[in-house]
Amino acid sequence: MITEFSFQEIVEPAITWFDKHKRAMPWREDREAYHIWVSEIMLQQTRVQAVIEYYLRFMKALPSVEDLARCPEDELMKLWEGLGYYNRARNLKEAANTIVTTYGGKMPETTEELLSLKGIGDYTARAIASQAFGVPVVAVDGNVLRLVTRLSRDNTDIGKASFKRQVEGCLDLVSPPDRAGDFCQALMELGACICLPNAQPDCENCPLKVFCESYRHQDMQSYPVKQKAKERRIENRTILILRYQDLVVLSKRGKTGLLAGLYEFPGKKGFLSEKEVVQSVKAMGFSPLKVRKMEPAKHIFSHVEWHMEGYEVRLDETLVLPEETILASVSEMEERYCLPAAFEGFKKQIHVKSRTAKKP
């Protein structure tokens, strides 16, 4: 149990291991709070290796919090394209505005002030406070919870908020003020690289194995304990790739709900027949000339799964665009407008067709 485990014993070996084995990451090159903040938001629900490219591109375009605050939303969404969970980017911009207007462009240093910023929760506030400002707190994520429950052989459900607060309290008490950020990162790194989930943990290379109760009992795979998540809801959808000459019709989603404010290919709920597609396109105010079935696609969100069938529909010259709808070339779609990853399968088919059409 964590209440009986001596966390003080793991501080020095964890930091010593981190000094020797930490992965090189661009946001670790300094202790700039803006860099740590953006990286932590990007790393939510996204793998480290996938984030690095996005982080470097983001920092090149928006090197300061003032640049982020001034960035137009469509441009910001394009920079974020592919990372998903787009409200993270909107919250970044709103928080940047607060930092500029309330804090004079300087990131607040306490967890309490950081928590007042849009999109910053307890974990992110603790990560920034410890790494950028040396506040002796630990950011507890799934990696740290897995590490702690295996070390202490605690079978409490890690999904309980009360347990997470208990873990935070235990680790905060031993966080060294002179190495707070490194201790915080060491625990996260050990969880990510050594104390692995859904696989045999690399116990032989773990600097904490001599303290680990589950290693001693050889039941590491029994931890952590977590209540099974609810199954994702499946939604069937029909995606309409409306083509006028070399242009594609894009529509902008509403300001609330899933993928709010982003561009998309028009779509309908359920799987439509070719006849129903023609009727739907006419109801939108277009005149369809030719309909072609496309390869189906699937996209998984956190709580819902889209199963999609697609149709390419050629339109005639009597084109009148409905409100919140635009025409974009394939290159504009790639460079200017943010289409979520959910539509990547259909984007690829458009690109392939476009390249084929250009061949002599």
Helices and strands as residue ranges (DSSP letters): G 2-4, H 8-21, G 26-28, H 33-43, H 48-61, H 65-70, H 73-80, H 87-103, H 111-115, H 122-133, H 142-152, H 161-174, H 180-193, G 203-205, G 209-211, H 213-217, G 220-222, E 233-244, E 247-252, E 263-264, E 267-269, H 274-283, E 288-293, E 297-300, E 304-315, E 325-329, H 330-335, G 341-343, H 344-358
